[in-house]
């Protein structure tokens, strides 16, 4: 094989590997600026004017408008606090600390970020900090299950799902890339259907 074909084959293999790795990175939402706090993940510099090119590409591919740094912080969770993928065949409990913010929302979405609104009378996809029921100490817990639960309950539709937590007007900043898991709600898996 002459030198030209060796160089051409090497260039093609390199281009294929590079494009494949980029496509996988963008499709899975990985970037260099990911901040992880327990099961919660955030990309602190997602706007088009900042952040790494993979984060910008993932946002452009999703078609969603990210929160600006002055607006708030957005987190997602695809696994529970034990690292197991979230699945509607199990019941979950969300409780613990919530980072300080003037207002927050917690919603159930599908893996593409679309709201999951279950059939039935509940027709609820999330909670806000202003409508959550709290105990006498000010603590809260949210139950996620296919069947109705007392208190703060979010119905689940069949399949895997993602949780989206948005903190508005929060004093926290992810620009340093540091967030402690103890500052975030714990996602505990409870019973699962067999």
C-alpha positions in Angstrom: 0.0 0.0 0.0 1.5 3.3 -1.0 1.9 6.3 1.3 -1.2 8.2 -0.1 -3.6 5.4 0.8 -2.1 5.0 4.3 -2.5 8.7 5.0 -6.1 8.7 3.5 -7.1 5.6 5.6 -5.6 7.2 8.8 -7.4 10.5 8.1 -10.7 8.7 7.5 -10.4 6.5 10.7 -9.5 9.6 12.7 -12.4 11.6 11.3 -14.9 8.8 12.0 -13.7 8.3 15.5 -13.8 12.1 16.2 -17.2 12.6 14.8 -18.5 9.5 16.5 -17.2 10.6 19.9 -18.6 14.1 19.4 -22.0 12.8 18.4 -22.1 10.5 21.5 -21.0 13.4 23.7 -23.7 15.7 22.4 -26.4 13.1 22.4 -25.7 12.1 26.0 -25.3 15.6 27.3 -21.7 15.3 28.5 -19.5 18.3 28.6 -16.4 19.6 30.3 -18.4 22.0 32.6 -20.7 19.4 34.2 -21.2 19.8 37.9 -22.3 16.7 39.8 -23.9 16.8 43.3 -25.1 13.4 44.2 -27.6 12.4 41.5 -28.1 16.0 40.3 -26.1 17.3 37.3 -25.9 20.8 36.0 -24.0 22.6 33.2 -23.1 26.0 34.7 -22.1 27.7 31.4 -24.7 26.7 28.9 -25.5 30.0 27.2 -24.3 30.4 23.6 -21.7 32.9 24.6 -20.0 30.7 27.2 -19.2 27.2 28.1 -17.6 24.5 26.2 -18.6 23.7 22.6 -20.1 20.3 23.6 -22.5 22.0 26.1 -23.5 24.5 23.5 -24.1 21.8 21.0 -26.2 19.7 23.5 -28.4 22.7 24.2 -28.8 23.5 20.5 -29.7 19.9 19.8 -32.3 19.8 22.6 -34.0 23.0 21.5 -34.5 24.1 25.1 -33.7 27.6 26.4 -31.3 27.3 29.3 -31.5 29.6 32.4 -29.0 32.4 32.2 -26.6 32.8 35.1 -28.5 35.8 36.5 -31.8 33.9 36.3 -31.1 30.7 38.2 -29.7 27.2 38.0 -31.0 24.1 36.3 -30.3 20.5 37.4 -31.3 17.1 36.1 -31.3 13.7 37.7 -31.5 10.5 35.7 -30.5 8.2 38.6 -31.5 8.0 42.3 -29.0 8.8 45.1 -27.8 5.2 45.0 -26.9 5.5 41.3 -29.8 3.4 39.9 -31.6 4.6 36.8 -35.0 6.3 37.5 -37.8 4.0 36.3 -41.6 4.4 36.9 -41.8 0.7 37.9 -40.4 1.9 41.3 -41.7 4.4 43.9 -39.4 7.2 45.0 -39.1 9.7 47.8 -37.5 13.1 47.4 -36.6 14.8 50.6 -33.7 16.6 52.4 -32.1 19.9 51.8 -33.0 22.3 49.1 -30.5 24.9 48.0 -31.6 28.4 48.9 -33.5 30.1 46.2 -36.4 32.6 46.0 -38.4 30.1 44.0 -37.9 26.5 42.8 -39.6 24.0 40.6 -39.3 20.2 40.4 -40.8 18.4 37.4 -40.9 14.9 35.9 -39.7 14.8 32.3 -39.0 12.1 29.7 -35.4 11.5 28.6 -35.7 14.2 26.0 -36.8 16.9 28.5 -40.6 16.9 27.7 -43.0 17.1 30.6 -44.5 13.8 31.6 -48.2 14.3 32.5 -49.8 11.1 33.5 -53.4 10.1 32.6 -56.0 10.3 35.3 -57.3 13.0 37.6 -54.0 14.2 39.0 -52.6 15.5 35.6 -49.6 17.0 37.5 -46.0 17.0 36.2 -44.3 18.9 39.0 -44.3 21.1 42.1 -43.2 24.6 42.9 -41.8 25.9 46.2 -45.0 27.9 46.7 -47.4 25.0 46.5 -45.5 22.3 48.3 -47.0 21.0 51.6 -44.5 21.2 54.4 -44.5 19.7 58.0 -44.3 21.8 61.2 -40.5 22.1 60.9 -40.7 23.4 57.3 -39.4 20.2 55.8 -41.0 18.5 52.8 -41.0 15.2 51.0 -42.3 14.4 47.6 -43.5 10.9 46.6 -43.2 9.7 43.0 -45.3 6.7 42.2 -47.7 5.3 39.6 -50.5 5.0 42.3 -51.7 7.9 44.4 -49.9 8.6 47.7 -50.8 11.0 50.5 -49.1 14.4 50.7 -47.0 15.7 47.9 -47.4 13.1 45.1 -46.2 13.2 41.5 -47.7 10.5 39.3 -45.4 8.6 37.0 -46.1 7.4 33.5 -44.6 4.0 32.4 -40.9 3.9 31.5 -37.7 5.7 32.5 -37.9 9.4 33.4 -35.7 12.4 34.4 -36.2 14.9 37.2 -35.6 18.5 36.5 -34.9 20.9 39.4 -34.7 24.6 38.7 -33.7 27.2 41.3 -34.6 30.8 40.5 -32.9 33.8 41.9 -30.5 31.7 43.9 -27.3 33.0 45.6 -25.5 29.8 44.6 -23.1 29.9 41.7 -21.8 27.0 39.7 -19.0 29.0 38.1 -16.5 27.5 40.5 -17.8 24.0 39.6 -18.4 23.0 43.3 -21.6 22.0 44.8 -22.0 19.7 47.8 -24.5 16.8 47.5 -25.6 17.5 51.1 -27.1 20.8 49.8 -29.4 18.9 47.3 -32.5 16.8 47.8 -32.0 13.0 48.2 -33.8 10.7 45.7 -34.5 7.4 47.6 -35.9 4.4 45.7 -38.6 2.6 47.7 -40.5 -0.4 46.5 -40.5 -1.6 42.9 -43.1 -3.6 41.1 -41.9 -7.1 40.3 
